[in-house]
Amino acid sequence: MNRSIKDKIMYGFIGLATAFTVGILLWIIGFVFVNGLKYINIDFITSDYDSKTTYVTIPVSENNTNNKLGIDFEIKEYGDTNYPVITSIHKSSKAKEAVDIKGEPFKLRKGDIIKKVAGKSVENLTALELNDVINNVDTDAILVKLTNKGEGIFPMLITTLLTILLSLIVACPIGIFAAIYLTEYAKPGRLVSLIRFATESLAGIPSIIFGLFGMIFFVVFLKFNYSILAGSLTLSIILLPVIIRQTEESLKAIPNSYREGSLGLGATKLQTIKNVILPNAVSGIVVAIILSIGRIVGESAALLLTAGTVARVPKNLFSSGATLTVKAYAVAEEQGDIGMACAIGSIVVILILILNTMSKLISRKLNKSNV
């Protein structure tokens, strides 16, 4: 077999491997988007996950065609009972002036379920009967009992962003300073070799092990309970090997002539690192941050044991909360709702793409400013 045939066979294997890899990735992402995009809209992103029932006072408007509230609805079955569900809100309706029992503004949405009107239950009423009930109210405002079905991701989205921010605030300085020490200050020897071995070993440990440590140390011993803070601190430990190794490689890639030139001009070691080494290694550090963000967004096992699975907006760092991936796991595992899990997965993919794009733009801008 001559050399050209061997080259063609090798190129064929490389092409097949590339096509297989790209095809699998596109198939997975396509499956998630095809099954999840139909759930995604503005309400899906801005609504709470859990259903919420409350009393709302809605001013009446005499200019509406069907009823005084200017609301269209259809009757849907929930269990053994039929309830009206809001399908549209007229432009002339005063529903935008609605307030809840606390006197705070309340936004009516499509899909809200009407339970009572002016204290009267509307169970099993027809659309015509419900219009009559609304139109027979003589007050300037009507008290309506509404149930918002929820099924939105807003709480998980906020929790995910908070977890990303807090984890990076803790892990990045520690990881970058550790990489600077190993590259610029530490002398080659057993200690440095041991630290590097430990870092590489930590990168390969399953996240569930870190989750168990976080649960024992942060949740139980430090009494942070299941909270955003406990979950973020646990993730910070998981991120350290990624940040240290990537930053270390970036620092090693800086030519020694840069260091020698700076020192030759009279700069100190610290000034050289600050003004020469770090600015030229910023693109590699940004890559480390990008990889860290992907690890945070995709993590679920460690957060299940430290942050909890509560689908609500955290009031503070000591509040429990579920990230997007944790809730996607819970929806798929406990409820078997693959469509909703794919919808959350689609948001995760979009979020990673946005964060990666922003990081690359920042890296490019920093690189241009250092030229």
TAWO-V862514 format. One record per helix or strand of 3 or more residues. SS is the DSSP state (H for helix, E for strand). FROM is the first residue (numbers start at 0). TO is the last residue. If there is no record, write none. Layout:
BEGIN
((SS & FROM & TO) (SS & FROM & TO))
END
This chain:
BEGIN
((H & 2 & 38) (H & 41 & 45) (E & 51 & 58) (E & 70 & 77) (E & 80 & 88) (H & 94 & 96) (E & 112 & 116) (H & 126 & 134) (E & 140 & 147) (H & 153 & 184) (H & 189 & 202) (H & 206 & 220) (H & 227 & 251) (H & 255 & 263) (H & 268 & 279) (H & 281 & 297) (H & 300 & 305) (H & 323 & 334) (H & 337 & 368))
END
